[in-house]
Amino acid sequence: MPKTKFKPDNQVAYDKVPVQFKVLPGVREKLKAVPNWQERLREFVDQLITDSAIQFS
């Protein structure tokens, strides 16, 4: 049986289709150097969506 390489911390599984966007050269390497960058980016996106929903209500 294959070993699970990644276990999410939340109760709901992540979407199978990733969100992707283009960045300027060098940003990818700098982002990967930030500790816990994926979780922090997920939190930022959630906050961005919340703020946007409030703004347009």
Phi and psi in degrees as GROMACS dihedral restraints (atoms count N, CA, C in turn):
[ dihedral_restraints ]
;  ai    aj    ak    al  type     phi  dphi    fc
    3     4     5     6     1   -68.4    20    10
    4     5     6     7     1   145.0    20    10
    6     7     8     9     1   -82.1    20    10
    7     8     9    10     1   136.5    20    10
    9    10    11    12     1   -74.3    20    10
   10    11    12    13     1   124.9    20    10
   12    13    14    15     1   -89.8    20    10
   13    14    15    16     1   -24.8    20    10
   15    16    17    18     1  -136.8    20    10
   16    17    18    19     1   130.0    20    10
   18    19    20    21     1  -124.4    20    10
   19    20    21    22     1   118.1    20    10
   21    22    23    24     1   -68.0    20    10
   22    23    24    25     1   150.4    20    10
   24    25    26    27     1   -80.0    20    10
   25    26    27    28     1   -17.2    20    10
   27    28    29    30     1   -93.0    20    10
   28    29    30    31     1   170.4    20    10
   30    31    32    33     1   -80.3    20    10
   31    32    33    34     1   -24.4    20    10
   33    34    35    36     1  -100.5    20    10
   34    35    36    37     1   134.6    20    10
   36    37    38    39     1   -67.9    20    10
   37    38    39    40     1   148.5    20    10
   39    40    41    42     1   -69.5    20    10
   40    41    42    43     1   155.4    20    10
   42    43    44    45     1   -61.6    20    10
   43    44    45    46     1   143.9    20    10
   45    46    47    48     1   -74.5    20    10
   46    47    48    49     1   -22.0    20    10
   48    49    50    51     1  -100.1    20    10
   49    50    51    52     1   116.3    20    10
   51    52    53    54     1   -75.1    20    10
   52    53    54    55     1   154.8    20    10
   54    55    56    57     1   -86.7    20    10
   55    56    57    58     1   131.4    20    10
   57    58    59    60     1  -129.7    20    10
   58    59    60    61     1   145.7    20    10
   60    61    62    63     1  -152.4    20    10
   61    62    63    64     1   154.3    20    10
   63    64    65    66     1   -82.6    20    10
   64    65    66    67     1   144.7    20    10
   66    67    68    69     1  -130.8    20    10
   67    68    69    70     1   165.1    20    10
   69    70    71    72     1   -68.2    20    10
   70    71    72    73     1   157.0    20    10
   72    73    74    75     1   -56.2    20    10
   73    74    75    76     1   136.2    20    10
   75    76    77    78     1    92.6    20    10
   76    77    78    79     1   -18.2    20    10
   78    79    80    81     1   -67.4    20    10
   79    80    81    82     1   -39.8    20    10
   81    82    83    84     1   -58.1    20    10
   82    83    84    85     1   -46.1    20    10
   84    85    86    87     1   -66.5    20    10
   85    86    87    88     1   -40.5    20    10
   87    88    89    90     1   -66.2    20    10
   88    89    90    91     1   -40.3    20    10
   90    91    92    93     1   -63.3    20    10
   91    92    93    94     1   -43.2    20    10
   93    94    95    96     1   -66.1    20    10
   94    95    96    97     1   -18.1    20    10
   96    97    98    99     1   -82.8    20    10
   97    98    99   100     1   -11.7    20    10
   99   100   101   102     1   -80.3    20    10
  100   101   102   103     1   127.3    20    10
  102   103   104   105     1   -60.2    20    10
  103   104   105   106     1   135.8    20    10
  105   106   107   108     1    55.5    20    10
  106   107   108   109     1    38.1    20    10
  108   109   110   111     1   -64.7    20    10
  109   110   111   112     1   -34.7    20    10
  111   112   113   114     1   -66.9    20    10
  112   113   114   115     1   -46.2    20    10
  114   115   116   117     1   -66.6    20    10
  115   116   117   118     1   -40.4    20    10
  117   118   119   120     1   -64.0    20    10
  118   119   120   121     1   -38.2    20    10
  120   121   122   123     1   -68.3    20    10
  121   122   123   124     1   -39.3    20    10
  123   124   125   126     1   -60.4    20    10
  124   125   126   127     1   -43.3    20    10
  126   127   128   129     1   -64.1    20    10
  127   128   129   130     1   -40.2    20    10
  129   130   131   132     1   -63.9    20    10
  130   131   132   133     1   -42.7    20    10
  132   133   134   135     1   -63.8    20    10
  133   134   135   136     1   -42.8    20    10
  135   136   137   138     1   -59.5    20    10
  136   137   138   139     1   -42.9    20    10
  138   139   140   141     1   -66.5    20    10
  139   140   141   142     1   -39.9    20    10
  141   142   143   144     1   -60.6    20    10
  142   143   144   145     1   -42.9    20    10
  144   145   146   147     1   -65.9    20    10
  145   146   147   148     1   -43.4    20    10
  147   148   149   150     1   -61.5    20    10
  148   149   150   151     1   -47.5    20    10
  150   151   152   153     1   -61.4    20    10
  151   152   153   154     1   -39.8    20    10
  153   154   155   156     1   -67.0    20    10
  154   155   156   157     1   -39.6    20    10
  156   157   158   159     1   -64.9    20    10
  157   158   159   160     1   -39.6    20    10
  159   160   161   162     1   -67.3    20    10
  160   161   162   163     1   -41.1    20    10
  162   163   164   165     1   -63.7    20    10
  163   164   165   166     1   -36.5    20    10
  165   166   167   168     1   -98.6    20    10
  166   167   168   169     1     9.9    20    10
